[in-house]
Amino acid sequence: MALAASGVPVRVREVLLRDKPPEMLAVSPKGTVPVLVQTDGLVIDESLDIMHWALAQNDPEGWMNADAAETARLIAQNDGPFKHALDRYKYADRHKTDAEGHRAAAIDILEGLAARIDAKGGQLMGPAPTLADIAIFPFVRQFAAVDWTYWQAHAPSALQGWLAGHIASPRFHAVMAQYPVWQPGSAEPQLATG
């Protein structure tokens, strides 16, 4: 989303994680996505770092203008305690954990986000989306998708509306477009900006 918002031209190589191409592993041996390879060969293979890089190039919507310390705190809460609870809720069988207990822990964090959204006028840091919203909403989307009926019955309405708005955005639909799986020598389409 940050790459699309920045408008920085990016070519896309869609890969199957079950069949990682050697070219991907050569630039990022950890084998996770996303991976951004700059024209000078520098590799960035963490989502948040890619977001920061893109918005440092161009931030036309002012996503980086929000309070940096509070943005970092919210993202750390998301990437730490919330993601821990989400993974153990979503993959309870794999982790051999109590799904309901981890779901409750995640809901506690989500209720705090909902209170912020209400207090700030629709987004986490104010009335307009910022880096915090864009970094966090994909994880909230994952949580909602585990049990949509539970989400609709128990998630705070402000949070449901916030998530629905991000999912319905033209930019989200544009960046979620399916690209053909890349093969050496195949075309590398431009990232859609929406």
C-alpha positions in Angstrom: 0.0 0.0 0.0 2.8 2.4 0.8 4.6 1.7 -2.4 1.3 2.4 -4.3 0.7 5.5 -2.3 4.2 6.8 -2.9 3.8 6.5 -6.6 7.4 5.3 -6.8 7.6 3.0 -9.9 8.1 -0.6 -8.9 8.2 -3.7 -11.0 6.5 -6.8 -9.6 7.7 -10.4 -9.5 4.9 -12.6 -8.2 6.3 -15.8 -6.6 4.9 -19.0 -5.2 6.3 -19.4 -1.6 6.0 -23.2 -2.0 8.3 -22.9 -5.1 10.7 -20.0 -4.3 12.8 -19.1 -7.3 16.6 -19.3 -6.8 16.8 -15.6 -7.9 14.7 -14.6 -4.9 16.7 -16.7 -2.5 19.9 -15.2 -3.9 18.9 -11.7 -2.9 17.0 -12.6 0.3 18.1 -16.0 1.7 15.4 -15.9 4.5 12.8 -16.6 1.7 10.0 -14.4 2.9 8.0 -11.8 1.0 8.0 -8.9 0.3 11.5 -8.3 -1.0 12.4 -5.0 -2.5 15.6 -4.8 -4.7 16.6 -1.3 -5.4 18.3 -0.3 -8.7 21.6 -0.1 -6.8 21.2 -3.7 -5.6 20.3 -2.8 -2.0 17.8 -5.3 -0.6 15.0 -4.5 1.8 13.1 -7.5 3.0 10.9 -6.3 5.9 7.5 -4.9 5.1 7.7 -2.0 7.5 11.2 -1.0 6.2 9.8 -1.1 2.7 7.0 1.2 3.8 9.4 3.6 5.3 11.6 3.5 2.2 8.7 4.2 -0.1 7.3 7.1 1.9 10.8 8.6 2.3 10.9 8.8 -1.5 7.4 10.4 -1.8 4.6 10.8 0.8 1.9 12.7 -1.1 -0.8 11.9 1.5 1.3 12.7 4.6 1.2 9.2 6.1 4.5 10.0 7.9 3.3 13.3 9.3 1.7 11.7 12.4 3.4 11.5 15.7 6.4 9.2 15.1 6.7 7.9 18.6 3.0 7.0 18.9 3.0 5.5 15.4 6.0 3.3 16.4 4.3 2.3 19.7 1.1 1.2 17.9 3.1 -0.7 15.2 5.2 -2.4 17.9 2.0 -3.4 19.8 0.7 -4.8 16.5 3.9 -6.6 15.6 4.5 -7.9 19.1 1.5 -8.8 21.4 -1.2 -8.6 18.8 0.6 -10.7 16.2 1.6 -13.3 18.9 -2.1 -13.6 19.9 -3.2 -13.6 16.2 -0.9 -16.4 15.2 -1.9 -18.6 18.2 -5.6 -17.9 17.5 -5.3 -18.5 13.7 -3.0 -21.5 14.0 -4.1 -23.0 17.3 -3.6 -26.5 16.1 -0.1 -25.9 14.9 0.9 -24.1 18.1 -1.1 -26.4 20.3 -2.6 -23.4 22.1 -6.0 -22.2 23.5 -7.5 -20.4 20.5 -10.2 -18.7 22.6 -7.7 -17.4 25.1 -5.5 -15.9 22.4 -8.6 -14.5 20.6 -9.6 -12.8 23.8 -6.1 -11.3 24.2 -6.3 -10.0 20.6 -9.7 -8.5 21.2 -8.4 -6.6 24.2 -5.8 -4.9 21.9 -8.4 -4.4 19.2 -10.8 -2.7 21.7 -8.0 -0.2 22.4 -7.6 0.5 18.7 -11.4 1.0 18.4 -11.3 3.5 21.2 -8.5 5.4 19.4 -10.5 5.4 16.1 -13.5 6.8 17.9 -11.5 9.5 19.7 -9.4 10.4 16.6 -12.2 10.9 14.1 -12.0 7.7 12.1 -8.4 6.5 11.9 -5.8 5.6 14.4 -4.0 9.0 14.4 -6.7 11.3 13.2 -9.4 11.6 10.5 -7.1 10.5 7.7 -5.1 7.3 7.3 -1.4 7.3 8.3 1.4 4.8 8.3 0.0 3.3 11.5 -3.4 2.5 9.9 -1.8 1.0 6.8 0.7 -1.1 8.7 -1.9 -2.5 11.1 -5.1 -3.1 9.1 -3.8 -6.2 7.2 -3.3 -7.9 10.5 -6.8 -6.9 11.7 -8.1 -8.3 8.4 -6.4 -11.6 9.1 -8.0 -11.7 12.6 -11.4 -11.0 11.1 -11.0 -13.7 8.5 -10.4 -16.4 11.0 -14.0 -16.4 12.1 -16.1 -13.8 10.3 -19.2 -14.5 12.3 -17.3 -14.0 15.6 -15.8 -10.8 14.1 -19.2 -9.3 13.2 -20.7 -10.2 16.6 -17.8 -9.1 18.9 -15.5 -6.6 17.2 -16.2 -3.0 18.2 -18.3 -1.3 15.5 -15.7 1.5 15.0 -13.1 -1.1 14.2 -15.4 -3.0 11.9 -16.1 0.2 10.0 -12.4 1.2 9.9 -11.4 -2.2 8.5 -14.2 -2.3 6.0 -13.1 1.1 4.7 -9.6 0.0 4.2 -10.6 -3.2 2.5 -13.0 -1.4 0.2 -10.4 1.2 -0.9 -9.6 1.3 -4.6 -5.9 1.2 -3.7 -6.2 -2.0 -1.7 -8.1 -3.6 -4.6 -5.4 -2.4 -7.0 -2.5 -3.8 -4.9 -4.2 -7.1 -4.3 -4.5 -7.7 -8.0 -3.2 -11.1 -9.1 -0.1 -11.0 -11.2 1.2 -13.9 -13.3 3.8 -16.0 -11.5 7.2 -14.7 -12.5 9.6 -16.9 -14.4 13.1 -15.9 -15.5 12.7 -13.8 -18.6 9.0 -13.1 -18.1 7.5 -9.6 -17.9 7.6 -7.7 -14.7 4.5 -5.6 -14.6 4.3 -2.2 -12.9 2.7 -2.1 -9.4 -0.8 -0.8 -9.6 -1.4 2.4 -7.6 -5.2 2.4 -7.4 
